[in-house]
Amino acid sequence: MRPDLQELFRMEKLPHIWCPGCGHGIIMRAIAEAIKESGIDMDKTVIVSGIGCSSRAPGYMNFDTCHTIHGRALAFATGIKLANPELNVFVITGDGDATAIGGNHFIHAARRNIDLNVILFNNNIYGMTGGQYSPLTPTGSKATTSPYGNVERNFDIPTLAIAAGASYVGRGTAYHDKLLKDLIIAGINNKGFSLIEAISMCPTSFGRRNKLGNAAKMLELQKTAAINVKAAQKLPPEKLEGKFLIGELHNKPAPEFTEEYDKLIAKLRKEAEQ
Amino acid sequence: MTVNKARLIQGNQACAEGAIAAGVTFFAGYPITPSTEIAEIMSEELPKIGGKFIQMEDEIGSMACILGASLTGKKVLTASSGPGISLKQEAIGYASMAEIPCVIVNVQRLGPSTGGPTSTAQGDIMQARWGTHGDHPIIALCPATVKECFDLTVKAVNFAEKFRTPVYVLLDEIIGHMREKVILPNKEDIEIVDRKRPSTKPGDYKPYRTDESLIPEMADYGTGYKWHVTGLHHDETGFPTTKPALVEKLMNRLMSKLDKYKEEILLWQEESTDDAEVLIVAYGSTARSALDAVEKLREAGIKVGLFRPITIWPFPEEALARLAANVKGVIVPEMNYGQLYLEVERICKDKCKTSGLFKANSEPITPDEIIAKVREVL
């Protein structure tokens, strides 16, 4: 590990528990780099997670960290941020944690535009429980609970977040880790709800069952299937077939919830004085 | 808020005011009958004192939200009823496991399921004890008057902070919506307890290390302690462990930490018990009917007394056992099909006859019904 990043980790807790070839380690490092480069006060930074593979990341990171219950990371984080708006609050969550069991909190945290930096590790599967399909498992893909191919349709996370009211939305991948880091920094700088989808890979529970090859092959898939949103604007629709967009997908500042609440407190104080 | 004039207020309002008097500055909730007034009052009062109110998207979220706020050092409250309390159970277990102070007001309504939203009941007694999965410590306090709603909410906040455990305030719909004249105490007369903060520097801090108090010191998030909170079994550093010896050490401490403070936690009221031949064990609004029955029966020359557990969990077992040894029978009227009766029967069955008077049809148990039961037992 880069020596300058070591203070951001609980080095004694490493190596992590993720399977060989898992993309989560790359994403965790991108988060650490983003925090480091952004220059935010690490004593005033809290990392919250739910349950699942990605949600084990905070345990390795040297901050106030909270490994909560399945799906509720955003609700805990809402309490932390509202109770003490001085804190920089990050949420690490997975596709199942955030968009299935935690879907309600996801849309409402976005709607409030509360200043949370959410990094959603999307590996298209429930990895911790051995590979069941999630709301991000593509239609037709195999999982232990979709042995004949997934019958359901899947979410598009950025579209969901934008529709719900997130003020900053981006998507990176484990392959595009520099872009991912830059998007996380932009999210930190956004005063409001920032959602960064980080496309990961799960060779163990998703890739193997869907014959996508080893971790290197899956990384290469991310490279070939992703198109930067700026480049995509110049391409005809047929060239975008089967591709997904990466980069800054939405940046529309809006009133932030905890600031608005503090304004209310100030207003009531002023009225009481008069 | 004026606190020392005589006022006519509701039990739910007394809970809200008690919470604020105890130092609660954070409330998250979700609308549900018959507890909604507590959220409404908190939404009006908290921002006036620099506190925070949030109406979350659901009951689970409001429970999780107050736990997050508690981790930053705030005193926190949520309130709900029936289905809402069922939904909160997983996060209540997390609070027991991670030892996050919090208070839950449950204004009981008639269940199961949607049941009777505006109907009174005492059907959540066992849920309060065992609602979340796994063995865990819990405290539940049960007021019978509006004034007691205030006092016990203050106490609940103090217990939560001192013992780092979730604490229930168990009202029933009658107590929550009943209005009584109360004179609330002056601010300076209210005892306030704060959680123990770390006595060590961040580098030496072990968040779940305890001394003989069995209660670990708790750092506020954002103060440099950089500690880890998890619902997994953990060692004294706060990080997960699956080693049986360490899991057992944690569980033994969690399951015994309240025993150490029984004298402080266990509260009850005795009325006319000295020469009683029959003892009524009642709590919440049912205890009001029971008290009336005791007075009427005494006028008729029948020696009957009342034992009212104020702390329902842990149950004041020794106090009841002492009384049970000197009576012919114990009667438990309650607005359910016999929940606290199970506990009373366990404690008293070798000492005297036990019987229950159960009613769960949305109407309160009347003094006359209790009187008839006492005559039947005699």
Contacts between the chains, C-beta under 8 A, distances in Angstrom:
chain1	res1	chain2	res2	distance
A	13	B	239	6.8
A	43	B	222	7.0
A	43	B	223	7.4
A	43	B	224	4.3
A	43	B	226	7.4
A	44	B	222	5.1
A	46	B	221	5.3
A	46	B	222	6.9
A	48	B	68	7.3
A	58	B	228	7.3
A	59	B	228	6.0
A	59	B	230	7.3
A	59	B	239	6.6
A	59	B	240	7.2
A	62	B	226	5.8
A	63	B	226	5.6
A	64	B	71	7.7
A	64	B	221	4.3
A	64	B	222	6.6
A	64	B	225	7.0
A	64	B	226	5.6
A	64	B	227	6.3
A	65	B	226	7.7
A	65	B	227	7.6
A	65	B	228	4.8
A	65	B	229	7.0
A	66	B	68	7.4
A	66	B	71	6.5
A	66	B	228	7.7
A	66	B	229	4.6
A	66	B	230	7.8
A	67	B	228	7.1
A	67	B	229	6.8
A	67	B	230	4.1
A	67	B	231	7.0
A	67	B	232	7.1
A	68	B	64	6.7
A	68	B	67	7.8
A	68	B	94	6.9
A	68	B	229	8.0
A	68	B	231	7.0
A	69	B	64	7.1
A	69	B	90	5.6
A	69	B	91	6.2
A	69	B	94	5.3
A	69	B	231	5.9
A	71	B	60	8.0
A	72	B	60	6.4
A	72	B	61	6.9
A	72	B	64	4.1
A	72	B	91	6.7
A	75	B	56	6.6
A	75	B	60	7.1
A	75	B	61	3.9
A	75	B	62	7.7
A	75	B	64	3.6
A	75	B	65	5.0
A	75	B	68	7.2
A	76	B	64	4.9
A	76	B	65	7.0
A	76	B	67	6.0
A	76	B	68	3.8
A	76	B	71	7.9
A	77	B	68	6.2
A	78	B	54	7.0
A	78	B	56	7.5
A	78	B	61	7.5
A	78	B	65	5.3
A	78	B	68	6.6
A	79	B	26	7.3
A	79	B	28	6.5
A	79	B	54	7.9
A	79	B	64	6.9
A	79	B	65	3.8
A	79	B	66	6.0
A	79	B	67	6.5
A	79	B	68	2.8
A	79	B	69	3.9
A	79	B	70	7.7
A	79	B	71	7.8
A	79	B	72	7.9
A	79	B	76	7.8
A	80	B	68	4.1
A	80	B	69	6.8
A	80	B	71	6.2
A	80	B	72	5.7
A	80	B	221	6.4
A	81	B	68	8.0
A	82	B	26	7.6
A	82	B	52	5.1
A	82	B	54	5.9
A	82	B	65	7.7
A	82	B	69	6.8
A	83	B	26	5.4
A	83	B	52	6.2
A	83	B	68	7.0
A	83	B	69	3.7
A	83	B	72	4.3
A	83	B	73	8.0
A	83	B	74	4.8
A	84	B	72	4.2
A	84	B	73	7.8
A	84	B	74	7.9
A	84	B	221	7.1
A	84	B	222	5.9
A	86	B	222	6.7
A	87	B	72	7.1
A	87	B	221	6.6
A	87	B	222	4.9
A	104	B	57	5.1
A	104	B	58	5.8
A	104	B	61	7.1
A	105	B	57	6.4
A	105	B	61	5.5
A	107	B	57	7.9
A	108	B	56	7.6
A	108	B	57	4.0
A	108	B	61	7.5
A	261	B	47	7.3
A	261	B	52	6.4
A	264	B	47	5.4
A	265	B	47	5.0
A	265	B	50	5.5
A	268	B	47	5.4
A	268	B	48	5.2
A	269	B	48	7.9
A	269	B	50	7.7
A	272	B	48	6.8
